[in-house]
């Protein structure tokens, strides 16, 4: 796509435009400059909402407004993405491709790393999550404005024009970093199961998402365990995938372990039975309190309140992935990460005077 002009141009209301020197013709104005290139800009350009890219008269992005030099020099990064799962990787890709200086900070604690396959992922059906993440990092490494650090973010707060956070790499001193925007994608932390032995089998013999593991369980004898509300919900859902189902409240189960014939389950009444797989209710908590420290509002169910581009109620703070979604799936995490990355780019390249 040809560059419209090699001059630095900014979209301003007509009333705000003023004369400037332009080579030997000192009487030329910003209006005449832009008119010479692509005719005068329509009036609606001066009323662009804060999230919309600036366009020239032909509806094309003004290239000068997408320069990496646009960011204030005193910030370490244009955006810091916290969390290296599907959502954080997707957000990082959008920012890197927009030539934003982006740092991905990841503690390597994704809930699905132990899962041997990710069912239903678009174009990658059945691939292990760890493989998906490794491939994404290989692709991100191509972009010169992308950086990654293995660390835990322990605190975050606002500073003038952006944000400051503390990162603690394992075995190294804490590091203070600044960015103009933040993308929260650290996900949620699954609470320990009340069923003895279930946690050790998580992601293999013990699962909780029918969209992720229902099809692979279609021919198995499957146990569903949880509260009465969970059992009622799953009794309506799982028969779409699985025919052979048994149900038990979690309090009726004394323990689980992997046996030679499958998943061995001991019940509190002394019975034992072997299953091919178990769908077990999983409770979760927010992995960190960073969103609360930054002042981001939550909905009644504890999820973060976001707009259509993943921005929280705090300008410049975006969120994606499990902490803002009712359904915890890789596809949804990727989509929300892409949206949050897009929103962060808008916030970075469309700045008020």
For each residue, the residues with C-beta under 8 A, 3 or more apart:
1: 60
2:
3: 6 63
4: 9 37 38 56 58 60 62 63
5: 9 33 34 37 64
6: 3
7: 22 33 64
8: 64
9: 4 5 30 33 34 56 62 64
10: 54 64 65 353
11: 41 45 46 48 54 55 62
12: 16 17 30 46 353
13: 16 17 46
14: 17 31 43 46
15:
16: 12 13
17: 12 13 14 29 30 31
18: 29 30
19: 26 27 28 29 30
20: 28 29 30
21: 26
22: 7 25 26 28 33
23: 28
24:
25: 22 28
26: 19 21 22
27: 19
28: 19 20 22 23 25 32 33
29: 17 18 19 20 32 33
30: 9 12 17 18 19 20 33 34
31: 14 17 34 35 40
32: 28 29 35 36
33: 5 7 9 22 28 29 30 36 37
34: 5 9 30 31 37 38 40 41 56 57
35: 31 32 38 39 40
36: 32 33
37: 4 5 33 34 56
38: 4 34 35 56 57 58
39: 35 57
40: 31 34 35 57
41: 11 34 45 46 56 57
42: 45 57
43: 14 46 47
44: 47 48
45: 11 41 42 48 54 55 57
46: 11 12 13 14 41 43
47: 43 44
48: 11 44 45 52 54 55 350
49: 52
50: 346 347 350 352
51: 309 343 346 347 350
52: 48 49 346 350
53: 61 65 346 349 350
54: 10 11 45 48 61 62 65 349 350
55: 11 45 48 58 59 60 61 62
56: 4 9 34 37 38 41 59 60 61 62
57: 34 38 39 40 41 42 45
58: 4 38 55
59: 55 56
60: 1 4 55 56
61: 53 54 55 56 65 66
62: 4 9 11 54 55 56 65 66
63: 3 4 66 67
64: 5 7 8 9 10 67
65: 10 53 54 61 62 70 349 350
66: 61 62 63 70 98 99 349
67: 63 64 70 99
68: 71 78 99 100 101 145
69:
70: 65 66 67 348 349 351
71: 68 75 78 100 101 180 348
72: 75 161 162 180
73:
74: 178
75: 71 72 78 161 162 178 179 180
76: 101 103 177 178 179
77: 80 101 102 103 147 177 178 179 180
78: 68 71 75 95 100 101 102 179 180 181 348
79: 95 100 101 102 103 179 180 181 182 183 344 348
80: 77 102 103 104 105 163 165 177 179 181 182 183
81: 88 91 92 95 102 103 104 105 182 183 185 341
82: 88 105 153 165 182 183 184 185 186 290
83: 87 88 105 106 107 184 185 186 187 321
84: 88 89 104 105 106 107 108 110 133 137 148 185
85: 88 89 110 112 133 185 187 321 333
86: 89 90 129 132 133 321 330 333 334 337
87: 83 90 91 185 187 320 321 322 333 334 336 337 340
88: 81 82 83 84 85 91 92 104 106 183 185 186 320 321 337
89: 84 85 86 92 93 104 133 136 137 140 337
90: 86 87 93 94 136 320 333 334 335 336 337 338 341
91: 81 87 88 94 95 183 185 318 320 337 338 340 341 344
92: 81 88 89 95 96 102 104 140 146 341
93: 89 90 96 97 136 139 140 338 341
94: 90 91 97 98 337 338 341 342 344 345
95: 78 79 81 91 92 98 100 102 145 146 183 341 344 345
96: 92 93 99 100 102 140 143 145 146
97: 93 94 143
98: 66 94 95 345 348 349
99: 66 67 68 96 145
100: 68 71 78 79 95 96 145 344 345 348
101: 68 71 76 77 78 79 145 147
102: 77 78 79 80 81 92 95 96 145 146 147
103: 76 77 79 80 81 147 148 149 177 179
104: 80 81 84 88 89 92 140 146 147 148 149
105: 80 81 82 83 84 148 149 151 153 167
106: 83 84 88 148 149 150 151
107: 83 84 150 151 152 153 186
108: 84 113 150
109: 113 189 287
110: 84 85 113 129 133 187
111: 187 188 189 190 322 328
112: 85 115 118 129 203 330
113: 108 109 110 129 130 203
114: 202 203 204
115: 112 118 128 129 203 204
116: 128 203 204
117: 126 127 128 216
118: 112 115 121 124 125 126 127 128 129 132 212 330
119: 125 126 211 212 213 214 215 216
120: 125 211 212 215 329 331
121: 118 124 125 126 127 132 330 331
122: 125 331
123:
124: 118 121 127 132
125: 118 119 120 121 122
126: 117 118 119 121
127: 117 118 121 124 131 132
128: 115 116 117 118 131 132
129: 86 110 112 113 115 118 132 133 330
130: 113 133 134
131: 127 128 134 135
132: 86 118 121 124 127 128 129 135 136 330
133: 84 85 86 89 110 129 130 136 137
134: 130 131 137 138
135: 131 132 138 139
136: 89 90 93 132 133 139 140
137: 84 89 133 134 140 141 148
138: 134 135 141
139: 93 135 136 142
140: 89 92 93 96 104 136 137 143 146 148
141: 137 138 146
142: 139
143: 96 97 140 146
144:
145: 68 95 96 99 100 101 102
146: 92 95 96 102 104 140 141 143
147: 77 101 102 103 104
148: 84 103 104 105 106 137 140
149: 103 104 105 106 167 169
150: 106 107 108 169 170
151: 105 106 107 167 168 169 170 175
152: 107 167 168 170
153: 82 105 107 156 165 166 167 168 186 288 290
154: 166 167 168 174
155: 165 166 290 293
156: 153 163 164 165 166 182 290 293 294
157: 163 164 165 293 294
158: 162 163 164 294 295 314
159: 162 163 164 178
160:
161: 72 75 180
162: 72 75 158 159 178 179 180 181 316
163: 80 156 157 158 159 178 179 180 181 182 294 316 317
164: 156 157 158 159 176 177 178
165: 80 82 153 155 156 157 176 177 178 179 182 290
166: 153 154 155 156 174 175 176 177
167: 105 149 151 152 153 154 174 175 176 177
168: 151 152 153 154 172 174 175
169: 149 150 151 172 175
170: 150 151 152
171:
172: 168 169 175
173:
174: 154 166 167 168
175: 151 166 167 168 169 172
176: 164 165 166 167
177: 76 77 80 103 164 165 166 167
178: 74 75 76 77 159 162 163 164 165
179: 75 76 77 78 79 80 103 162 163 165 182
180: 71 72 75 77 78 79 161 162 163 316 347 348
181: 78 79 80 162 163 316 317 318 344 347 348
182: 79 80 81 82 156 163 165 179 294 316 317 318
183: 79 80 81 82 88 91 95 310 318 319 320 337 340 341 344
184: 82 83 290 291 296 304 312 317 318 319 320 323
185: 81 82 83 84 85 87 88 91 319 320 321 323 337 340
186: 82 83 88 107 153 287 288 290 321 323
187: 83 85 87 110 111 287 321 322 323
188: 111 284 285 286 287 322 323 328
189: 109 111 284 285 286 287
190: 111 202 282 283 284
191: 282 283 284 285
192: 199
193: 198 199 202 206 280 282
194: 250 251
195: 198 225 250 253 255 256 280
196: 254 255 256
197: 200 201 255 256 257
198: 193 195 201 202 206 256 278 280
199: 192 193 202
200: 197
201: 197 198 204 205 206 256 257 258 263 278
202: 114 190 193 198 199 206 207
203: 112 113 114 115 116 206 207
204: 114 115 116 201 258
205: 201 256 258 262 263 277 278
206: 193 198 201 202 203 256 263 277 278 280
207: 202 203 212 213 217 277 278 279 280
208: 279 280 281 282
209: 212 213 214 328 329
210: 213 214 234 237 238 240 241 279
211: 119 120 214 327 329
212: 118 119 120 207 209 329 330
213: 119 207 209 210 216 217 277 279
214: 119 209 210 211 217 218 238 240 241 242
215: 119 120 218 241
216: 117 119 213
217: 207 213 214 220 222 241 242 276 277 279
218: 214 215 241 242 243
219: 276
220: 217 242 244 275 276 277
221: 244 246 262 274 275 276
222: 217 238 242 244 245 246 275 276 277 278 279
223: 245 246 247 248 263 265 273 275 277 278 279
224: 230 231 234 235 238 245 246 247 248 278 279 280
225: 195 247 248 249 250 253 278 279 280 281
226: 229 230 231 234 249 250 280 281
227: 230 231 249 250 281
228: 231 232 249
229: 226 232 233
230: 224 226 227 233 234 281
231: 224 226 227 228 234 235 247 249
232: 228 229 235 236
233: 229 230 236 237
234: 210 224 226 230 231 237 238 247 279
235: 224 231 232 238 239 245 247
236: 232 233 239
237: 210 233 234 240
238: 210 214 222 224 234 235 241 242 245 279
239: 235 236 242 243 245
240: 210 214 237
241: 210 214 215 217 218 238
242: 214 217 218 220 222 238 239 245
243: 218 239
244: 220 221 222
245: 222 223 224 235 238 239 242
246: 221 222 223 224 273 275
247: 223 224 225 231 234 235
248: 223 224 225 252 253 267
249: 225 226 227 228 231 252
250: 194 195 225 226 227 253 280 281
251: 194 268
252: 248 249 267 268 269
253: 195 225 248 250 256 265 266 267 268
254: 196 266 267 268
255: 195 196 197 265 266
256: 195 196 197 198 201 205 206 253 263 264 265 266 278
257: 197 201 263 264
258: 201 204 205 262 263 264
259: 262 263 264 274
260:
261: 264 274
262: 205 221 258 259 274 275 276
263: 201 205 206 223 256 257 258 259 274 275 276 277 278
264: 256 257 258 259 261 272 273 274
265: 223 253 255 256 272 273 274 275 278
266: 253 254 255 256 271 272
267: 248 252 253 254 270 271 272 273
268: 251 252 253 254
269: 252
270: 267
271: 266 267
272: 264 265 266 267
273: 223 246 264 265 267
274: 221 259 261 262 263 264 265
275: 220 221 222 223 246 262 263 265 278
276: 217 219 220 221 222 262 263
277: 205 206 207 213 217 220 222 223 263
278: 198 201 205 206 207 222 223 224 225 256 263 265 275
279: 207 208 210 213 217 222 223 224 225 234 238
280: 193 195 198 206 207 208 224 225 226 250
281: 208 225 226 227 230 250
282: 190 191 193 208
283: 190 191
284: 188 189 190 191 322
285: 188 189 191
286: 188 189 289 291 292 302 323
287: 109 186 187 188 189 323
288: 153 186 291
289: 286 292 293
290: 82 153 155 156 165 184 186 293 294
291: 184 286 288 294 296 298 304 312 317 319 323
292: 286 289 295 296 298
293: 155 156 157 289 290
294: 156 157 158 163 182 290 291 312 314 317
295: 158 292 313 314
296: 184 291 292 304 305 312 313 314 317 319
297: 304 305 312 313
298: 291 292 302 303 304 305
299: 302 303 304 305
300:
301: 326
302: 286 298 299
303: 298 299 323 324 325 326
304: 184 291 296 297 298 299 312 319 323 324
305: 296 297 298 299 312 313
306: 310 311 312 318 319 324
307: 310 311 343
308: 339
309: 51 318 339 340 342 343 346
310: 183 306 307 318 319 320 324 336 339 340 342 343 344
311: 306 307 315 316 317 318 340 343 347
312: 184 291 294 296 297 304 305 306 317 318 319
313: 295 296 297 305
314: 158 294 295 296 317
315: 311 347
316: 162 163 180 181 182 311 347
317: 163 181 182 184 291 294 296 311 312 314
318: 91 181 182 183 184 306 309 310 311 312 340 341 343 344
319: 183 184 185 291 296 304 306 310 312 323 324 340
320: 87 88 90 91 183 184 185 310 324 333 336 337 339 340 341
321: 83 85 86 87 88 185 186 187 324 325 333 336 337
322: 87 111 187 188 284 325 328 333
323: 184 185 186 187 188 286 287 291 303 304 319
324: 303 304 306 310 319 320 321 336
325: 303 321 322 328 329 332 333 336
326: 301 303
327: 211 332
328: 111 188 209 322 325 332 333
329: 120 209 211 212 325 332 333
330: 86 112 118 121 129 132 212 333 334
331: 120 121 122 334 335
332: 325 327 328 329 335 336
333: 85 86 87 90 320 321 322 325 328 329 330 336 337
334: 86 87 90 330 331 337 338
335: 90 331 332 338 339
336: 87 90 310 320 321 324 325 332 333 339 340
337: 86 87 88 89 90 91 94 183 185 320 321 333 334 340 341
338: 90 91 93 94 334 335 341 342
339: 308 309 310 320 335 336 342 343
340: 87 91 183 185 309 310 311 318 319 320 336 337 343 344
341: 81 90 91 92 93 94 95 183 318 320 337 338 344 345
342: 94 309 310 338 339 345 346
343: 51 307 309 310 311 318 339 340 346 347
344: 79 91 94 95 100 181 183 310 318 340 341 347 348
345: 94 95 98 100 341 342 348 349
346: 50 51 52 53 309 342 343 349 350
347: 50 51 180 181 311 315 316 343 344 350
348: 70 71 78 79 98 100 180 181 344 345 351
349: 53 54 65 66 70 98 345 346
350: 48 50 51 52 53 54 65 346 347
351: 70 348
352: 50
353: 10 12
